[in-house]
Amino acid sequence: MNTAAHSDTRIAIVTGAAGGIGWATAQRLAADGCQLAILDLDGDAATQRAQELGPGHFGTGCDVASESSVQAAIAKVMTRFGRVDTLVNNAGIGDQSTGTIEQTAEGFDRVLSVHLRGTFLVSRDVGRIMLDQGAGAIVNLSSIAGLAGIPGRNAYAAAKAGISAMTRSMACEWARRGVRVNAVAPGYVRTVLVEKLEHDQALDTEAIAARTPMGRLARPEEIAQAIQFLVSEQSSFITGTTLNVDGGWLALGAPESALEAGAH
Ligand SMILES: NC(=O)c1ccc[n+]([C@@H]2O[C@H](COP(=O)([O-])OP(=O)(O)OC[C@H]3O[C@@H](n4cnc5c(N)ncnc54)[C@H](O)[C@@H]3O)[C@@H](O)[C@H]2O)c1
């Protein structure tokens, strides 16, 4: 049954929205009047999050790396809402926690599968719907790792660079049919995962903050704000771009000490 209340209610899919940046984005888009479809590998958490947002929102399990799982989830969204205006391809996993020499081919494939194949599969199925509608906006999650080297994160970096490349090709392919495609490239974001790594002393967030021109990590809401801008009419002439949301991380081409020197 199509339960969309009004044709002017925007329907937004956010993948991987059970936590972190995805959940912050879902909350932001809901506050902006969208009805949310939360797709996550953890189906129970997706349903729970939709309930937290209130009546009219929807959550379901979906493995973005699986073609049949994506098709089934998008079919459910269409049965429920009958259209899709916004897609945020956010679902992701970390890289293998070891250097390149010790990494396995299976681990490499898994990282590319979730990020790159996942973004392709969901974009393809939602793209068909948006092209039929003649309107839609997609935002993909890239990363500073796709634009600058981070030791040991080669699969993740390749996936994120691929996502920015795919963003450009899909944007050009669909631009004359009313569908915009952009990406955001976050720097380090203070999510629950990052806080746990910090607590376990597996990530030196003090050093990261010191290397960041703005002197701190991002809050998930700050990435969500950039995503909201890129799916809104405020960005109506922007397509094919990757917007860095990194506190200046990629802009820095000098030693960290220059940040202090420049502040005086
Ligand atoms: N946190 C950061 O510092 C940071 C920086 C740059 C980019 N990113 C990117 O932002 C996105 C979100 O990151 P986060 O830190 O919020 O992550 P997170 O681990 O907090 O959340 C990721 C979500 O994706 C879901 N997920 C994982 N595999 C999935 C699959 N196969 N199908 C569907 N859902 C799946 C998880 O269940 C989880 O809810 C990712 O694409 C990540 O690469 C994060």
The ligand as an SDF file (V2000), in Angstrom:
LIG
                    3D

 44 48  0  0  0  0  0  0  0  0999 V2000
   33.4960    8.2370   10.8340 N   0  0  0  0  0  0  0  0  0  0  0  0
   34.3880    8.8370   10.0560 C   0  0  0  0  0  0  0  0  0  0  0  0
   35.3600    9.4470   10.5460 O   0  0  0  0  0  0  0  0  0  0  0  0
   34.2200    8.8250    8.5340 C   0  0  0  0  0  0  0  0  0  0  0  0
   35.0770    9.6070    7.7560 C   0  0  0  0  0  0  0  0  0  0  0  0
   34.9310    9.6080    6.3740 C   0  0  0  0  0  0  0  0  0  0  0  0
   33.9400    8.8410    5.7750 C   0  0  0  0  0  0  0  0  0  0  0  0
   33.1290    8.0710    6.5440 N   0  0  0  0  0  0  0  0  0  0  0  0
   32.1100    7.2740    5.8450 C   0  0  0  0  0  0  0  0  0  0  0  0
   30.8230    7.6350    6.3270 O   0  0  0  0  0  0  0  0  0  0  0  0
   29.9600    6.5030    6.2830 C   0  0  0  0  0  0  0  0  0  0  0  0
   29.3660    6.2730    7.6570 C   0  0  0  0  0  0  0  0  0  0  0  0
   30.4180    6.0900    8.5810 O   0  0  0  0  0  0  0  0  0  0  0  0
   30.1860    5.9910   10.1640 P   0  0  0  0  0  0  0  0  0  0  0  0
   31.4480    6.3650   10.8020 O   0  0  0  0  0  0  0  0  0  0  0  0
   28.9290    6.6900   10.5350 O   0  0  0  0  0  0  0  0  0  0  0  0
   30.0230    4.3950   10.3010 O   0  0  0  0  0  0  0  0  0  0  0  0
   29.2480    3.5160   11.3910 P   0  0  0  0  0  0  0  0  0  0  0  0
   30.0540    2.2550   11.5150 O   0  0  0  0  0  0  0  0  0  0  0  0
   28.9160    4.2940   12.6120 O   0  0  0  0  0  0  0  0  0  0  0  0
   27.8730    3.1760   10.6280 O   0  0  0  0  0  0  0  0  0  0  0  0
   27.8680    2.4300    9.4520 C   0  0  0  0  0  0  0  0  0  0  0  0
   26.4930    1.7870    9.3020 C   0  0  0  0  0  0  0  0  0  0  0  0
   26.5000    1.0200    8.0720 O   0  0  0  0  0  0  0  0  0  0  0  0
   25.8820   -0.2180    8.3230 C   0  0  0  0  0  0  0  0  0  0  0  0
   26.3850   -1.2070    7.3510 N   0  0  0  0  0  0  0  0  0  0  0  0
   27.6070   -1.7960    7.3190 C   0  0  0  0  0  0  0  0  0  0  0  0
   27.6780   -2.6520    6.2940 N   0  0  0  0  0  0  0  0  0  0  0  0
   26.4740   -2.6070    5.6510 C   0  0  0  0  0  0  0  0  0  0  0  0
   25.9340   -3.2730    4.5310 C   0  0  0  0  0  0  0  0  0  0  0  0
   26.6340   -4.1900    3.8560 N   0  0  0  0  0  0  0  0  0  0  0  0
   24.6610   -2.9750    4.1520 N   0  0  0  0  0  0  0  0  0  0  0  0
   23.9370   -2.0600    4.8410 C   0  0  0  0  0  0  0  0  0  0  0  0
   24.3850   -1.4180    5.9270 N   0  0  0  0  0  0  0  0  0  0  0  0
   25.6480   -1.6810    6.3250 C   0  0  0  0  0  0  0  0  0  0  0  0
   26.2280   -0.5640    9.7580 C   0  0  0  0  0  0  0  0  0  0  0  0
   25.3210   -1.5120   10.2940 O   0  0  0  0  0  0  0  0  0  0  0  0
   26.1500    0.7990   10.4430 C   0  0  0  0  0  0  0  0  0  0  0  0
   24.8460    1.0760   10.9230 O   0  0  0  0  0  0  0  0  0  0  0  0
   30.8030    5.3370    5.7650 C   0  0  0  0  0  0  0  0  0  0  0  0
   30.6230    5.2130    4.3670 O   0  0  0  0  0  0  0  0  0  0  0  0
   32.2170    5.7770    6.0940 C   0  0  0  0  0  0  0  0  0  0  0  0
   33.1690    5.1560    5.2590 O   0  0  0  0  0  0  0  0  0  0  0  0
   33.2430    8.0370    7.9050 C   0  0  0  0  0  0  0  0  0  0  0  0
  1  2  1  0
  2  3  2  0
  2  4  1  0
  4  5  1  0
  4 44  2  0
  5  6  2  0
  6  7  1  0
  7  8  2  0
  8  9  1  0
  8 44  1  0
  9 10  1  0
  9 42  1  0
 10 11  1  0
 11 12  1  0
 11 40  1  0
 12 13  1  0
 13 14  1  0
 14 15  2  0
 14 16  1  0
 14 17  1  0
 17 18  1  0
 18 19  2  0
 18 20  1  0
 18 21  1  0
 21 22  1  0
 22 23  1  0
 23 24  1  0
 23 38  1  0
 24 25  1  0
 25 26  1  0
 25 36  1  0
 26 27  1  0
 26 35  1  0
 27 28  2  0
 28 29  1  0
 29 30  1  0
 29 35  2  0
 30 31  1  0
 30 32  2  0
 32 33  1  0
 33 34  2  0
 34 35  1  0
 36 37  1  0
 36 38  1  0
 38 39  1  0
 40 41  1  0
 40 42  1  0
 42 43  1  0
M  CHG  2   8   1  16  -1
M  END
$$$$
